[in-house]
Amino acid sequence: MADQNHELRKAGLKVTLPRVKILQILENASEQHHLSAEDVYKTLLDAGEDVGLATVYRVLTQFESAGLVIRHNFDGGHAVFELSQEEHHDHMVCLESGEIIEFFDETIERRQQEIAEEHGFELVDHALVLYVRPLGSRATRQEGIQKK
């Protein structure tokens, strides 16, 4: 809990029990790095914590403003949150399962830099999201038939 208190203070936020609990949930989300406000709320309920959904939304927005989390709107405006990380990564979103896969590819990173420079710009930041389906999935096979 001391680590969470330090992180909150460092971000300029007052240490409150809901903030500490929500930060713990985000830090412990090892299998699923990207959580919605509803996911966080359900985890709090399962742990017997008395924190309302409105509080969860408010705290996540405060965390985003403080730079502790990043908000992504991958799937039709459905927001998910992940802890800010020092290492850059991009995302793939499976259209069938909703799974979010993080990846880093040096060639893609270098090429984006080159494209910006070719157009007379300096690349400051970017977000790359690839929407994917499993190879051989039914939808992929049907699209292949329609293209012929």
Summary of the structure (lengths in Angstrom):
residues: 148
radius of gyration: 18.8
end to end distance: 58.6
largest distance: 60.4
contacts: 353
relative contact order: 0.11
helix: 45%
strand: 18%
